[in-house]
Amino acid sequence: MADNFWDKVRERAYFKYRARKSMHIADDAMEDWDQAFREQVIEERINEEAYFHYLNGYPDPDANWREAYMEINARIGFLAFHQHINNMNKSPMENWVDAQKIYVNNF
C-alpha cells in the first residue's frame, strides 16, 4: 500500500500504464505520470476540503467528502468552461485537462 504522496502517484501511473498496455495503446509513459500526478493532487485537495468541512462542524465524513468532491469538480468545470470560451477549437477533454493543470498549479 502506498504511504506517501509520491508512492501513490507512482502506483497510479503504473496502473495507468498497465491499462494502456492491455488496450494496446501507443506508449506515452510521461503522460501517464502527469495524469497520475494531477489526479493525486486533486484527490489530496478533496481530502483537505473534506477535513475543513469536518472542522466547520459537519460530522459525516462521507457527506463531507462528497461535498468537497463536488466543490472541486465545480471549480475545475468553471475553469474548463473559460478555457472553452478562450479557444472553441479545442476538444472538451483537452479543456478539462488544461483546467486540471491550472487548478493544480495555481490553487
C-alpha positions in Angstrom: 0.0 0.0 0.0 1.3 3.4 -0.9 2.3 5.5 2.1 3.3 8.9 0.9 2.3 11.2 -2.0 4.9 10.1 -4.5 4.3 6.4 -3.8 0.6 7.0 -4.6 1.5 8.8 -7.8 3.9 6.0 -8.8 1.2 3.4 -8.1 -1.4 5.4 -10.1 0.9 5.9 -13.0 1.8 2.1 -13.0 -1.9 1.1 -13.2 -2.5 3.6 -16.0 0.5 2.2 -17.8 -0.8 -1.4 -17.4 -4.3 -0.4 -18.6 -2.9 1.4 -21.6 -0.7 -1.6 -22.5 -3.6 -4.1 -22.1 -5.6 -1.9 -24.6 -2.6 -1.8 -27.0 -2.5 2.0 -26.9 0.8 3.6 -28.0 3.4 4.4 -25.4 3.2 7.7 -23.5 4.6 7.0 -20.0 5.2 10.6 -19.3 1.5 11.4 -19.9 0.6 8.5 -17.6 2.9 10.1 -14.9 1.5 13.6 -15.5 -2.1 12.4 -15.3 -1.4 10.4 -12.2 0.2 13.4 -10.5 -2.8 15.7 -11.4 -5.3 13.1 -10.1 -3.4 12.6 -6.9 -3.1 16.3 -6.2 -6.8 16.7 -6.8 -7.6 13.8 -4.5 -5.4 15.3 -1.8 -7.2 18.6 -2.2 -10.6 16.8 -1.9 -9.4 15.2 1.3 -8.3 18.6 2.7 -11.6 20.2 1.8 -13.5 17.4 3.4 -11.4 17.9 6.5 -12.2 21.6 6.5 -15.9 20.7 6.3 -15.4 18.4 9.4 -13.7 21.3 11.3 -16.7 23.5 10.5 -19.0 21.2 12.4 -20.2 18.7 9.8 -19.6 15.2 11.4 -20.5 12.9 8.5 -17.2 12.0 6.6 -19.0 10.6 3.5 -21.1 13.7 3.1 -18.0 15.9 3.7 -16.0 14.0 1.0 -18.9 14.1 -1.4 -19.4 17.9 -0.9 -15.7 18.5 -1.3 -15.6 16.4 -4.4 -18.5 18.4 -5.9 -16.9 21.7 -5.0 -13.6 20.9 -6.6 -15.1 19.5 -9.7 -17.3 22.6 -10.0 -14.1 24.8 -9.8 -12.4 22.7 -12.4 -15.6 22.8 -14.6 -15.6 26.6 -14.3 -12.0 26.7 -15.4 -12.8 24.3 -18.3 -15.7 26.5 -19.4 -13.4 29.5 -19.5 -10.8 27.5 -21.4 -13.6 26.6 -23.9 -14.6 30.3 -24.3 -11.0 31.3 -24.9 -10.4 28.6 -27.6 -13.5 26.9 -29.0 -11.5 24.8 -31.4 -10.1 22.6 -28.6 -12.0 19.5 -27.6 -13.8 19.4 -24.2 -11.4 16.8 -23.0 -8.4 19.0 -23.7 -10.1 21.9 -22.0 -10.8 19.7 -18.9 -7.2 18.5 -18.8 -5.9 22.1 -19.1 -8.4 23.2 -16.4 -7.0 20.4 -14.1 -3.5 21.7 -14.8 -4.4 25.2 -14.0 -6.1 24.1 -10.8 -3.2 22.0 -9.7 -0.6 24.7 -10.5 -2.4 27.8 -9.2 -4.7 26.8 -6.4 
